[in-house]
Amino acid sequence: MTALAVSSVAFASEGGGHALFTAENLKDYGLRIVNFIIFAWLLYKFGGAKVKDFFVGRRDGIKKDLDDLQTRKVEAERKLKEVEAGIANLAQEKKQILDDARAQGESIKSAIIEKAKRDAEALTEQAKRTASNEAQAAVDSIRAEMAEMVVAAAEKIVAEKLSAQDHDKLVDDYLTKVVLN
């Protein structure tokens, strides 16, 4: 009905103020309506299922997209909460890492100090042994030197006080002791 009313206004403005419904106009108008009905029926008959499938498919696609968007929104909100929780725990994790690093540093420091003490004790002990060995070597060297000096002094004294006759007697006594023993 609306189509008739709109088209009649269009015909009226075309006619230049003449009568709206003349026989010629009505026949032309009727043919156009019949032509439109046939065209609409042909579209429905041959393309109706495809058009219907298109719109149903489009509706299903939009519904699927909306469901997918809802699922992605829920997933994004879950990830956002995880990130927010991670950010909230960041200060705690930072404190834990610093505490762990501090404890590890103290442990390494203790180990280094303990090793340094052991090394110092070992070096002290080695220095004592070295000093003792050097002192003993010095004492032995002094004793050897003293012995040589005593022998030299004894030889000198004996050479000064011993006559040739005393020397021969001493050699004979010594040889007698060696032969008898």
Secondary structure, 3 states (H helix, E strand, C coil): CHHHHHHHHHHHHHCCCCCCCCHHHHHHHHHHHHHHHHHHHHHHHHHHHHHHHHHHHHHHHHHHHHHHHHHHHHHHHHHHHHHHHHHHHHHHHHHHHHHHHHHHHHHHHHHHHHHHHHHHHHHHHHHHHHHHHHHHHHHHHHHHHHHHHHHHHHHHHHHHHCCHHHHHHHHHHHHHHHHHC
